[in-house]
Amino acid sequence: MGDFYQNGIITTLHNLANRPLPDLEAELQRFSRERPMGLILPSLYSELEGEALPAILEELKPASYLSEIVIGLDRADESQFRNALTFFGRLPQRHRVLWNEGPRLQALDKLLQEQDLAPRELGKGRNVWYCMGYTLASNRTESVALHDCDILTYERSMLARLIYPVAHPRFNYEFCKGYYARVADGKINGRVSRLLVTPLLRALKKVLGEMEYLDYMDSFRYPLAGEFSFRRDVLNDILIPSDWGLEIGVLSEMYRNYANNRLCQADIADVYDHKHQDLSEDDDQGGLSRMSIDISKALFRKLATRGVTFNTETFRSLKATYYRIALDFVETYHNDAVMNGLSLDVHGEEKAVELFAENVMKAGEAFLDRPMERPFIPSWSRVISAVPDILEQLHDAVEADHEEYGK
Ligand SMILES: O=C(O)[C@H](O)COP(=O)(O)O
């Protein structure tokens, strides 16, 4: 059990009593009459064959308060899509699988491309964006949660705690972000969150001076958590980055579009473990290295939209400031690990910090070289104004895919 500290400018909803799940779910069931609930699962076909997703589905089966589950399926050919329909067919809730690479959704994507409205890159951001569009099109839910499909320690209570703040009819939250401690197998994980995001935010405050936006970002206990929930109207206007800046981009958008008392974070799990990626030091194209570049760029771009000007000197001093702060954090986490009888590879952590420091600079240079790069997928309201029947088309395409391949 944790503390009850309110340490940021948004509300933190803690786990103070380990409330039994049946209690929580009975309430959700009642809430669902006023606010029907949905779940979005962005997935890769390979995850259907992994360890995490089959167990997630088993856990989800009894969640009868959910009216709809929308699954975005990436990297699947026709026979894999057929398998996916059978695989997800075990869910008792109404569900739809978006076959993103299928001919119908590809044709829709092409139509949007012709008007420069389609996502420019493949990836989770694009997948989530189409699932959000389908959720709007299907119009069955009022409160929607979203989580990753690689969670190895998934329990249904995570979903209940994640969706509760936006499902309670007397709560006014538009958005809730999940948090937890990423500790597994005797190790403290969450390298990018701990060693890049928090120290970079602190360094930005030092270099640029205090800004409420930076305090806001720093209020999130796990800024990179892929678990969030929102009210339906959020889906219309949100601008989603298509790269690894997704989580940072979503938080920034919520700050821009809503008052702080409409936003919260909730403690959703005691333990959390997922698939770990390599650092990929020699290759900026993948792993945590690419992630750190995308995230840093996302932060710089957001600051630019708040009137901050950057030049090479700013990035140099930011890199140096970040580096010192991040090294202090390595010591902090090391001591925290020792006191808890956990292990922390100090050399590995410092190597990560060195790589991230280089990448802060690279991200800065990339930002200065291409300040006008459009990293966002247009909002659904813009797409609807350009192609008024797009949601019907998306809805019909998904139905037709289910009809044709689900037999
Ligand atoms: O959340 C993070 O920091 C990244 O996803 C990396 O996480 P890991 O260190 O747990 O693999």
The ligand as a Gaussian input file, in Angstrom:
#p B3LYP/6-31G(d) Opt

LIG

0 1
 O        8.743000       2.684000     -19.634000
 C        9.918000       2.705000     -19.991000
 O       10.769000       3.370000     -19.412000
 C       10.278000       1.943000     -21.232000
 O        9.129000       1.343000     -21.753000
 C       11.356000       0.916000     -20.951000
 O       10.928000       0.087000     -19.965000
 P       11.807000      -1.157000     -19.370000
 O       13.084000      -0.608000     -18.840000
 O       10.887000      -1.654000     -18.298000
 O       12.005000      -2.155000     -20.483000

